[in-house]
C-alpha cells in the first residue's frame, strides 16, 4: 500500500491577471509546506489521521487561507471558526463549530473525536472542552489580519454579506486571484496510510460578513468531511449550504459503495452534475481505499496539492496544469 495525501485551500473563479508571480509563489510555497508535513508522517509509517491533522494544522497557521489564523470577519466584526475530522478505520469523528478563541480548531475536533463521548461541540461548550484538553486559546487579536479586515470593511460599505474567503479577497484585486462572483473558501486534507486506513479533516473561518451562529458544511460529517476505510476519504470546499443539502462528502462514498463506481466517476457525478443542479459551486479532494486520488472542482480553479510517500509533492492553482513539483 502506497501512502498518499491530498490537500485543498479553497476554490473559485481563478484569474491569472489578478495574481502576481510573487503572490502565486506564496500560495504554492504554502501548499508545499503543508504537504511536506503530512507526507513526512506517512513516510515514517504514521497514521492517515495524524497526517491530515498535521496538514490542516499547518493550513490553520497560514494567514493565506481561511482557517485559524486566516479566519475572516463576521457581520459583527468578530470571528467564528469550524472544523471536523473523521477516522475511516473506526468511523469515529469529531467537530467543533462557532468557536472564537481556539488557535487550532482542528486540534479541538481531534480531541472531541478522541474523547469519544460526542461528535460535535459548539460555541462556549467547545471552548471549555478544548481548554480542559490543554489546547491553546488566543485573544481575538490573534486573528486580526489587515487584508481580512479590509475585506470586512469593504463588505460593510457595499452592504455585501456571506462572502466566502476568496471572493472577499477579490474585492481588493491584488490579494487573491478570485472573481467577485466566486464565494468559495475552506481548507482540508485527506490521506491513506501504509496500513490501509483513510482519514479526512476540514476547517474554515466561515464567511466574510456572515450572520452570527451560521454553520456551513465544514464541521458537518457527511457534508464537508467523511472517511470510511471501505470506500473513500473526502474533504469539501464550496458553497456550504449547497454541500449540506447534497450531503456531498458522503454521496461520493455512497456512489463508490452502492453503485461500485470508480473514484473519479463518483466525484464527477457529485461535483459536475448533482451540485450544479442546486447552484452548488466548489470542489473536493478524495482518496479511495486503493490509493486513487481525485481533486475535481466546477469552478475555474482550486488551491490544491497531493503527494505520495517517497514521491514528489505537486501543487496547483488553476484549472489548466500549471502544476509545480518539489
C-alpha positions as CSV (number, residue, x, y, z in Angstrom):
1,X,0.0,0.0,0.0
2,X,1.5,3.4,-1.1
3,X,0.5,6.1,1.4
4,X,-0.8,9.3,-0.1
5,X,-2.1,12.7,1.0
6,X,-4.1,15.5,-0.8
7,X,-5.0,19.0,0.4
8,X,-7.1,21.9,-0.6
9,X,-7.2,25.6,0.3
10,X,-10.4,26.8,-1.4
11,X,-11.9,27.0,-4.9
12,X,-13.2,29.8,-7.1
13,X,-13.1,31.7,-10.3
14,X,-9.3,32.0,-10.5
15,X,-8.0,34.6,-12.9
16,X,-4.3,34.8,-13.7
17,X,-4.3,38.5,-14.2
18,X,-5.3,39.2,-10.6
19,X,-2.4,37.2,-9.2
20,X,1.2,38.4,-9.4
21,X,4.1,36.0,-9.9
22,X,5.2,36.6,-6.3
23,X,1.8,36.1,-4.9
24,X,1.3,32.9,-6.9
25,X,4.7,31.7,-5.5
26,X,3.5,32.5,-1.9
27,X,0.4,30.3,-2.4
28,X,2.4,27.4,-4.0
29,X,5.1,27.6,-1.3
30,X,2.4,27.5,1.4
31,X,0.7,24.5,-0.1
32,X,4.1,22.7,-0.5
33,X,4.9,23.3,3.2
34,X,1.5,21.9,4.2
35,X,2.0,18.8,2.0
36,X,5.5,18.3,3.4
37,X,4.3,17.9,6.9
38,X,1.6,15.3,6.1
39,X,3.9,13.4,3.7
40,X,6.7,13.1,6.3
41,X,4.3,11.5,8.8
42,X,3.1,9.0,6.1
43,X,6.7,8.2,5.1
44,X,7.5,7.3,8.7
45,X,4.7,4.9,8.8
46,X,2.4,7.3,10.7
47,X,-1.4,7.2,10.5
48,X,-3.6,8.9,8.0
49,X,-5.3,10.5,11.0
50,X,-2.1,12.1,12.1
51,X,-1.2,13.2,8.6
52,X,-4.5,15.1,8.0
53,X,-4.3,16.6,11.4
54,X,-0.8,18.0,10.7
55,X,-1.8,19.2,7.3
56,X,-4.8,21.1,8.4
57,X,-2.9,22.4,11.5
58,X,-0.4,23.9,9.1
59,X,-3.2,25.4,6.9
60,X,-4.7,27.0,10.0
61,X,-1.4,28.5,10.9
62,X,-1.1,30.2,7.5
63,X,-2.9,33.6,7.0
64,X,-3.2,33.0,3.3
65,X,-6.1,30.6,3.8
66,X,-9.5,31.0,5.5
67,X,-8.9,28.9,8.6
68,X,-7.4,29.5,12.0
69,X,-5.0,32.5,11.7
70,X,-6.5,33.4,8.3
71,X,-10.1,33.4,9.5
72,X,-12.4,36.1,8.0
73,X,-14.7,38.5,9.9
74,X,-18.4,38.0,10.6
75,X,-21.1,40.6,10.2
76,X,-20.4,41.9,13.7
77,X,-16.6,42.1,13.1
78,X,-15.8,39.0,15.2
79,X,-14.5,35.5,14.2
80,X,-16.3,32.2,14.3
81,X,-14.4,29.1,13.3
82,X,-15.4,25.5,12.5
83,X,-13.5,22.2,11.9
84,X,-14.1,18.4,11.7
85,X,-12.1,15.2,11.4
86,X,-13.0,11.6,10.7
87,X,-11.2,8.3,11.1
88,X,-12.0,5.9,8.3
89,X,-10.9,2.8,10.3
90,X,-13.5,3.2,13.1
91,X,-15.9,5.8,11.7
92,X,-15.1,7.9,14.7
93,X,-15.5,11.6,14.2
94,X,-15.2,14.9,16.0
95,X,-16.1,18.5,15.2
96,X,-16.4,22.0,16.7
97,X,-18.4,25.0,15.4
98,X,-18.7,28.7,16.1
99,X,-15.5,28.8,18.3
100,X,-14.0,32.2,18.8
101,X,-10.8,31.7,20.8
102,X,-9.2,28.5,19.7
103,X,-5.9,28.8,17.8
104,X,-6.3,25.5,16.0
105,X,-9.9,24.2,15.7
106,X,-8.8,21.0,14.0
107,X,-7.0,20.0,17.2
108,X,-10.2,20.6,19.1
109,X,-12.1,18.5,16.6
110,X,-9.5,15.8,17.1
111,X,-9.8,16.0,20.9
112,X,-13.6,15.7,20.6
113,X,-13.1,12.5,18.5
114,X,-10.5,11.1,20.8
115,X,-12.7,11.7,23.8
116,X,-15.5,9.7,22.1
117,X,-18.5,11.0,24.1
118,X,-19.8,13.4,21.5
119,X,-19.2,14.2,17.8
120,X,-20.0,17.9,17.6
121,X,-19.5,20.6,20.2
122,X,-20.3,24.3,19.6
123,X,-19.6,27.7,21.0
124,X,-18.6,28.2,24.6
125,X,-19.0,24.5,25.4
126,X,-16.5,23.6,22.7
127,X,-14.0,26.2,24.0
128,X,-14.4,24.9,27.6
129,X,-13.8,21.4,26.4
130,X,-10.7,22.5,24.4
131,X,-9.3,24.4,27.4
132,X,-9.7,21.4,29.6
133,X,-8.0,19.3,27.0
134,X,-5.0,21.6,27.2
135,X,-5.4,23.2,23.8
136,X,-4.2,26.8,23.2
137,X,-6.7,29.6,23.5
138,X,-6.0,33.0,22.0
139,X,-7.3,36.5,22.2
140,X,-9.3,38.0,19.3
141,X,-6.2,40.0,18.3
142,X,-4.6,36.8,17.2
143,X,-6.9,36.5,14.2
144,X,-6.5,40.1,13.1
145,X,-5.2,40.4,9.6
146,X,-5.1,43.7,7.7
147,X,-6.2,42.2,4.4
148,X,-9.1,40.3,6.1
149,X,-10.1,43.5,7.9
150,X,-10.1,45.4,4.7
151,X,-12.4,42.7,3.2
152,X,-14.8,43.1,6.1
153,X,-14.8,47.0,5.8
154,X,-15.4,46.8,2.1
155,X,-18.3,44.3,2.7
156,X,-19.8,46.6,5.2
157,X,-19.5,49.6,2.8
158,X,-21.0,47.7,-0.1
159,X,-23.6,46.0,2.1
160,X,-22.2,42.7,1.0
161,X,-22.8,39.6,3.2
162,X,-21.9,35.9,3.2
163,X,-18.8,36.4,1.1
164,X,-16.6,33.3,1.1
165,X,-12.9,33.8,1.6
166,X,-11.7,34.2,-2.0
167,X,-14.4,36.4,-3.4
168,X,-14.0,38.8,-0.5
169,X,-10.2,38.9,-1.2
170,X,-11.0,39.6,-4.8
171,X,-12.6,42.9,-3.8
172,X,-9.1,44.0,-3.2
173,X,-8.0,42.6,-6.5
174,X,-4.3,42.4,-5.5
175,X,-4.7,39.9,-2.7
176,X,-6.0,36.7,-4.4
177,X,-7.0,35.7,-7.9
178,X,-10.7,35.0,-7.4
179,X,-13.5,36.8,-9.2
180,X,-16.1,38.6,-7.1
181,X,-18.8,36.2,-8.2
182,X,-16.9,33.3,-6.6
183,X,-17.8,32.6,-3.0
184,X,-15.7,29.6,-2.0
185,X,-13.2,29.2,0.9
186,X,-12.2,26.4,3.3
187,X,-9.2,24.1,3.9
188,X,-8.9,20.4,4.2
189,X,-6.8,17.2,3.8
190,X,-7.4,13.5,3.0
191,X,-4.9,10.7,3.4
192,X,-4.4,6.9,3.1
193,X,-1.6,5.4,5.2
194,X,0.5,2.3,4.7
195,X,-1.8,0.3,7.0
196,X,-4.7,0.9,4.6
197,X,-6.5,3.4,6.8
198,X,-8.2,6.5,5.5
199,X,-8.8,9.9,7.2
200,X,-10.2,13.3,6.4
201,X,-10.2,16.7,8.0
202,X,-11.8,20.1,7.1
203,X,-11.5,23.6,8.7
204,X,-12.8,27.1,7.9
205,X,-13.0,30.6,9.2
206,X,-16.5,30.9,7.7
207,X,-17.9,33.7,5.5
208,X,-17.0,37.4,5.4
209,X,-20.0,39.2,6.8
210,X,-21.9,36.1,7.8
211,X,-24.6,36.1,10.5
212,X,-23.5,35.2,13.9
213,X,-24.1,31.5,14.5
214,X,-24.1,30.5,10.9
215,X,-22.6,27.0,10.4
216,X,-21.6,25.7,6.9
217,X,-20.6,22.2,5.7
218,X,-17.1,22.1,7.1
219,X,-17.9,20.8,10.6
220,X,-20.7,18.5,9.4
221,X,-19.8,14.9,9.0
222,X,-21.1,13.7,5.6
223,X,-21.4,17.2,4.2
224,X,-18.0,18.7,4.2
225,X,-16.0,15.8,5.6
226,X,-16.2,12.0,5.5
227,X,-13.9,8.9,5.7
228,X,-14.6,5.2,5.6
229,X,-12.0,2.5,5.0
230,X,-14.4,0.6,2.8
231,X,-14.7,3.5,0.4
232,X,-13.1,6.9,0.4
233,X,-11.9,9.9,2.4
234,X,-13.4,13.3,1.3
235,X,-13.0,17.0,2.2
236,X,-15.1,19.6,0.5
237,X,-14.8,23.4,-0.3
238,X,-17.5,25.5,-1.8
239,X,-20.9,27.0,-1.2
240,X,-21.5,25.4,2.2
241,X,-25.3,25.4,2.2
242,X,-25.4,23.5,-1.1
243,X,-22.9,21.0,0.1
244,X,-25.0,20.4,3.2
245,X,-28.1,19.9,1.1
246,X,-26.3,17.5,-1.2
247,X,-24.5,15.6,1.6
248,X,-21.6,15.9,-0.9
249,X,-18.9,14.1,1.0
250,X,-21.0,11.1,1.9
251,X,-22.5,11.0,-1.5
252,X,-19.1,10.3,-3.1
253,X,-18.7,7.4,-0.6
254,X,-22.2,6.1,-1.3
255,X,-21.7,6.1,-5.1
256,X,-18.4,4.1,-4.6
257,X,-20.0,1.6,-2.2
258,X,-23.5,1.0,-3.6
259,X,-23.0,1.6,-7.3
260,X,-19.4,0.4,-7.2
261,X,-18.2,3.3,-9.3
262,X,-14.6,4.2,-9.6
263,X,-13.5,7.2,-7.6
264,X,-13.2,9.7,-10.5
265,X,-16.7,8.9,-11.8
266,X,-18.2,9.2,-8.3
267,X,-16.6,12.5,-7.8
268,X,-17.6,13.7,-11.3
269,X,-21.2,12.9,-10.7
270,X,-21.3,14.8,-7.3
271,X,-19.2,17.9,-8.4
272,X,-20.2,18.2,-12.0
273,X,-23.8,17.0,-12.0
274,X,-25.5,17.0,-8.6
275,X,-24.1,20.1,-7.1
276,X,-24.7,22.4,-10.1
277,X,-28.4,21.4,-10.1
278,X,-28.8,23.4,-6.9
279,X,-26.2,26.1,-7.8
280,X,-23.5,24.4,-5.8
281,X,-20.1,25.6,-6.7
282,X,-16.7,24.5,-5.5
283,X,-14.8,21.3,-5.3
284,X,-13.5,18.5,-3.2
285,X,-10.5,16.3,-2.6
286,X,-10.8,12.5,-2.3
287,X,-8.7,9.4,-1.9
288,X,-10.1,5.9,-2.0
289,X,-9.1,2.6,-0.3
290,X,-6.9,1.7,-3.3
291,X,-4.9,4.9,-3.2
292,X,-6.5,6.6,-6.1
293,X,-6.7,10.4,-5.8
294,X,-9.3,12.8,-7.3
295,X,-9.4,16.6,-7.0
296,X,-12.4,17.8,-9.0
297,X,-13.9,21.3,-9.0
298,X,-16.6,23.0,-11.0
299,X,-15.0,26.5,-10.8
300,X,-12.0,27.8,-12.8
301,X,-9.5,26.8,-10.1
302,X,-8.8,25.4,-6.7
303,X,-5.8,25.7,-4.4
304,X,-4.6,22.1,-4.1
305,X,-1.8,19.6,-3.8
306,X,-1.0,15.9,-3.5
307,X,1.9,13.7,-2.6
308,X,2.7,10.0,-2.3
309,X,5.2,8.7,0.3
310,X,8.6,8.9,-1.3
311,X,7.3,10.8,-4.3
312,X,7.3,14.4,-5.4
313,X,4.9,17.0,-3.9
314,X,2.6,18.6,-6.6
315,X,0.8,21.8,-6.1
316,X,-1.6,23.7,-8.4
317,X,-4.0,26.6,-8.6
318,X,-5.6,26.9,-12.0
319,X,-7.8,24.5,-13.9
320,X,-5.0,24.0,-16.5
321,X,-1.9,22.2,-15.4
322,X,0.3,25.0,-14.1
323,X,1.5,22.4,-11.5
324,X,4.7,22.6,-9.7
325,X,6.6,19.6,-8.3
326,X,9.0,19.6,-5.4
